[in-house]
Amino acid sequence: MPLFDLTEFFKLSSVLNYNLSAASLNRYNVLMYIIGNRRLDADEKKDREQKGILMEALGYLFSVYSQKRRRLGPMAVLHPLRTAALFTRSQGDPNLVDLLAVLFHDILEDIKPVDYQIRQWASMEDQLYRLMERLETEDESRLVTRLTSLTRVENESYYQYIGRLLNNTQNYPEIVQIKLADRLDNTLDMRIDLEDPLAGVDFFETVFQIMFVNNYPGYRPKMEHAPTTAINGARRLYQLFKNAVLLSLIRQQVPASARQELKILFDALSEAGLKEAQRTLIHLFSYHVKDLNTQRGLVLEAMRYCYSGRSDLVTMPDGSKLLDGFFSTYFGNSVKKIRHKQLDVLYQNKPLMLEASVAFIVIFLSFLNDQDFYIRGISAAGIEPS
C-alpha cells in the first residue's frame, strides 16, 4: 500500500481495531498482520521463538495501554501497532530488535507508575522483566539503546530531542526510520472521517479553476462542516511544522549516503504532509474563506511569497506579509501552554491558515523535488528567524 494514503491508513486501523475488539484476542493474527506474514528467521525454531517474544510484547502493550486513548478517542495501543506496521512495510526483512523498538518506542514517555495501581504496576513490570529475560544479552542492550534514543527527556525541546536522536544515526540508522514511521502515523492519525476528504477531488484542478476561470462557481464540498474535533486546523498545521523540522534536521545531520536507507519513509512523510496541507486548504475553501476573489488574492500572495524563497527559511514578523514570522510566532515557543494559546489565536485567522497551507504544500513538494532541500533557520538548537 502507499504508506501515505489516508484511505489505506483507515483500512489498517480498522483491521487492527477489529482484532483488538474481538471477544478472544488473537495476538498471532495481530502480529502476522503487522509483519505482513513474513518470517523473522530462516530457521523455523528461531522464527517461532522470536514470534513468541513479539506476541509477549503485544500482550504487554495491551496491558499497559488498556485504559489509554488517543487524542481523538481511539485506543492508544493502535499507535505503536500501526507504527510497527508502517515501519515493516518500508523494510526488507524485519528483525526482532527493530520490531520491539518500534512497538515500545513510546513506553518510556507514556507509561508512568502514577497512572496505575500498585499491584497493577508490579504485575506489568514483572511481565516486562520476563520478556526482557527471553532476549539475548546483546539484543537486550541494543533494544535499550534504541529506546533511550527514541525517548524525549524532561525539559528537552523537540529540536534538541531530534538532534540527539540523529546524532546516533551512524551507529543505529534504524532509529531514524522508526521516528519517521512514528511521525507518519501521527500525521495520518489527525482525522476521524468516513473517507479521505480528498477522495474524488482533483486538488490541482480546483486550484486552477479558482485562479484562472472567471465563471467558476467555487468549490462546493460534498458534506456539511463536521463538528470541531480535538485536533483542529491550527493544530494540524503545527503537526506539519513538526514534520518539516524532522525532515530539515535529517537533511542537515544525516549524510547523503545514509539517506537511501530511509528514503521510503522520508518520502512517505513528505507525501503525507503534502496531502494533509491540501486537505486543510480545501477545507478552508469549502467552509471558511468562500469568496472567490479573496481566495485568489490569498493564493496569489502566498505564491509570490513562496516563489521569492521566503518559505524556505524561518522569517521574522514584519507586518507587511501574512506569512512573515509564521513559524516563530505560532509554533516556535517551547512552552506548551504558551504555544497552545498561539495556536488558538492562529485558528481564528483563517486567511493566514490558508496561506500557510499553500506554503506547506510548497515545502513538502520541495522536499520531494530536491534531495538537498531543508528549511534554513531550523537546527537542533531551535529556530532562528532571519
Buried (B, 14 or more C-beta within 10 A) or exposed (E): EEBBBBBBBBEBBEBBBEBBEEEEBEBEBBBEBBBEEEBBBEEEEEBEBBBBBBBBBBBBBBBBBEEEEBEEEBBBBBBBBBBBBBBBBBBEEBBBBBBBBBBBBBBBEBBEEEEBEEEBBEEBEEBBEEBBEBBEEEBBEBBBBBBBBBBBEEEBBBBBBBBBBBEBBEEBBBBBBBBBBBBBBBBBBBBBBEEBBBEEBEBEEBBEBBBEEEEEEEBEEEEEEEEEBEBBBBBBBBBBBBBBBBBBBBBBBBEEEBBEBBEBBBBBBBBBBBBBBBBBBBBBBBEEBEEBEEBEEBBEBBBEBBEEEBBBBBBEBEEEBBBBBBBBBBBBBBEEEEBBEBBEEBBEBBBBBBBBBBBBBBBBBBBBEEEEBBBBBBBBEBBEBE
